[in-house]
Amino acid sequence: MKLLERQAVSGLKISLEIKSFYLFSKIFLDEISRVIEDFFGQCRNLSLDSHDQLSKKIKQYVHKMGLNPLSERALFLIEDLKTRVSDYRDYQIAHHKNRRTIQGIAWTKNKKHSSYLSPSFLYPSGAELYQPSESPVDLFRLIIEYVDAILKYLAHNFLKCRHLN
């Protein structure tokens, strides 16, 4: 019984750690969007107050602000992280309302200490999709690559910084 109790507590802790990773990663991505807007300035009807808005408006913002275009990789990472972090956090963690969902924990085969959420359903219907989370380790690597791409972009457009004009 003690082993089962420890296993349940460990599973709950891991689940909360993964959910917290998604929450704080989404907040961090939103902050990066605000940094871009603060660095170059606001543009009428093109607020970059969130990562979601950034993913929808970045090309228009860059054009209207007269900035050099982002690299294809940076554009890909913006959209990819929106889907993999922001959307997953919004639709599978924060606003998931299916009461028949059972949230399990799984581990990757090849990576030590890499776990993810693995949901299943009681009495599943054919329309329900099992959408597991991703390993925070893998997502963290992408976020670091994204931060690097954005820092290079800011440096490449440094002379267009609103604080210099």
N, C-alpha and C positions, 0 to 999 in steps of 0.2 A: 504494500500500500504506500509506503514511503517513497519507493521508486516511482510509482505512478504519480504521486503528488509532486515530486520534484520535476518530473517530466512535464506535467501540466504547467507548472510555474515557469519552467524554462521556455516552453512553447509560447506562453503569453508574453514573456519578456522579449523574445525574438520577434514576435509579431508586432509588438509596440515599437521596437527599434526600427523595423522595416517601415512601418507606417510613419514614424517620426522622420525617417530619412526622406520619404516622399514629400512630407509637409514642408520640411525645412529646405529641401532642394527647390521646391516650387517658389517659396519665399525668396530664396537666393536668385533664382532666374528672374523673378519680378524686379529685384533690386538691380540686376545687370541692365534691364530695360530702362530703368530710371536713371542709371548712370549715363547711358548713351544720350538720353534726352537732356540731362543736365549738362553734359559735356558740350553738346552741339547746340542746344537751345530747343525751345518748344516750337512746334510747327502747327499752324492753325488746322484744326480738324484731324490731326494725326498724333494724338496722344500716345505715348509709349509707357503708360503707367503700369503695364503688366507684360509678362512674357507672351501671353496670348495676343495682346494688341501688337506687340513687336512682330510676331510671326505673320500677322495679317497686313501690317502697314509698313514694314521696313523698307521695301523697295520704293514706295511712294515717298517716304520720309527722306531717304537718301537722295532721291531725285530732286525733291523740292528744296532741300538744304544745300544742294550743289556739292555733295560729297562724292568721293570715289566709291565705286561699287564694292560691295562685300565680295569676298571670295566665294566660289561655289560651295566650298566645304563649310564656310561659316553659315551660309544660307541653309544648307542641308542640316547643320547642327541645330539651328534655331527651330526648324520645323520638326526635326527628329526628337528633340528634347521636349517640345510642346506635346507631342503625342506620347512619348514614353514616360515622361515625368508628370507634366501638368494635367494632361487628360486622364492618365491613370489615377492620379491622386484625386481628381475631381469626381470621376465617374465610378471608380472601383473602391475607393476608400472613403472619401468624405460624404458622397451623396448616394452610395449604394444602399438600396432600400429593400432588397429581396431578403425576406426573413428566413428563407429556406437555405440560405448560403451557410456553408460550413467552411470556416477559414482554416486551412491546414498550413503547415510549414514543410518545405521541401529543400533539399540540398543539391547543388550542382554536382555532377559526376567527377569533373576534372579539377575542380578548385576547392582547396581546403578552406573551411570556414566561410563558405559562400551559400547563403540561404535565400529563399524567396517565399512569397505567399503563394499558396496553391489552393484556390477555392474549389469546392464541389457543392452540389445541391442535393437537398432531400427531395425526392420525387421530381427529378428534372423533367422539364418539357423539352421538346425538340428545338425550341427557339433559344434556349439559354446557352450562352457560351461560357466555357470555363476560361477565364482570362487570368492567368497567373501574373504576378508581378515579375520584375526582373531583379537580378542580384544587385544590391546596392553597390557592390564592388565594381561591377561592369558599368553601371550608370555613373558612378563617381569618376571613372576614367574619362567618359564622354564629357562630363561637366568640366573637368580640368582642361580638356582639349578645347572646349567651347570658350572658356575664360581666356585661354591663350590666344585664340583666334580674335576675340573681341579686343583684347589689349593690343594686339598687333594692328588691328583696324583703327583704334583710337590713335595710336602712335603714327600710323600712316596718314591720318587726317588731322594731325595735331595743329597745324596752322589754321584750320577752320574751327578750332575750339572757340566757343562763344566768349570765353573769358579773355581771349587775346584781342578780340575786336572791339 
